[in-house]
Structure formats: C-alpha cells, structure tokens
Amino acid sequence: MIDKLGQMKDLYALKKQADALKKEMEKIQVEVYEGDYRIIMLGDQTVVAVYKDDVEMPGLKKLYNKALKESQKKVAKQMRGKMGDMGLPGF
C-alpha cells in the first residue's frame, strides 16, 4: 500500500511537470511564410491563424486544429496500452 502511494505521488509530480512544460510551450509563437501563405502557430502546435494573400482563412485553422486533436487522441489511446504493458500504474 505504501509503495502504491509513493507511485501515485511520483505520477502526480510528473503530471505537474508536464503541465508546467505545456504552459511554457503555449507561450512560444512562430510565424512561417511560404509563397502567399502565412501560418501562426504556438509551441504546443496549435494554429492561431492561417492567411493566404493576407486574408485570414479560419476554416483551415479549424481543420488543422481538429486533425491535431484527433491524432493526439489516437496516439494517446495506443500509448495507454503500451504504457500499461510496461507496468506503469494508471495507464
């Protein structure tokens, strides 16, 4: 029982570190140009805006962010099984 509590504390500490890292990544912003296109993205890979010829294209932004979330869900689901196989609790 004591060992389980220690593992839970370790997992909580790791989650806090991951959350802090995520907040730090969200503060990073990049702007990339290619031809007539411009994309503004945060360090967590969320697209802030997409422009073509200086005209904002909110549909492309929404589509990219939706695809990103779906891929993250799929990867998380697949990784959960692998993490459990490695003996990590809570996965």
N, C-alpha and C positions, 0 to 999 in steps of 0.2 A: 504494500500500500504506500509506504514511504517513497519507494522507488518511482511509483506512478506519479506522485505529487511532484517529485523532482523533474520528471519528464514534462509534466504539464507546465511547470514554471519555465523550463527551458524553451518549450514551444511558445509560450506567451512572450518571452524575451525576444525570440526570433521574429514573432509577428510584429512586435513593436518596432524592431529594427527595420523590417521590411516596409512597414507603414511610413516610417520616417524617410526612408530612401525614396519611396514613391512620391511623397510630398516634395522632396528635393528635385526629383526628375520633372515634376509638373511645372517647376519654375523655369526650366530650360526651354528656350524657344528658338527654333531655326526657321529661316525663310530661304526657300530654294526656287531658283528660276530655271526654266527650260523652255526655250523658244518663247511663245506667247503665254506660257503658263507660269503661275506662281503659287506655291503652297506654303502655308504657315503651319508648323507642327510643333507640339510640345515634346519634351523629353520622354514622356510616357507613351509616345506615338499617337496621341490624339490629334486629329487635324482640327485646327482652329478655323482655317479658311482656305478655299481654292479659288483662284482667279484665272480667267482667260481674257487676254487683252484688257486687263484692269477691270473686268466685270466679274463680280463675285458669283460663284456657282455653288449655292448652298446644297443643291441636290447631290453633287459629287462629294462634298464634305460629309453629308449624312450617310451616303453609301459606303464611303471608306470606313467611317467610324463604326458602322453596323457590321461590316465584314471583319474588322479588327476584333470586335467583341465576340462575334461568333467563333472566330478561330481561337480566341483565348479560352472560351468555354470548352471547345472540343479538346484542346491541348490539356486543360485542367482535368477534364474527365478521364482522359487517357493516362495522365500522370498519377492521378489518385490511386489507380490500381497498381502501378509500378512502385509507388512510394509505400503502399501497404505491404507489397511483397518484400520490400527491404526492411520491414519490421519497424517502420516509423509509426508511432501511435497517432490516431486521429485521421489517418488517410484511408 
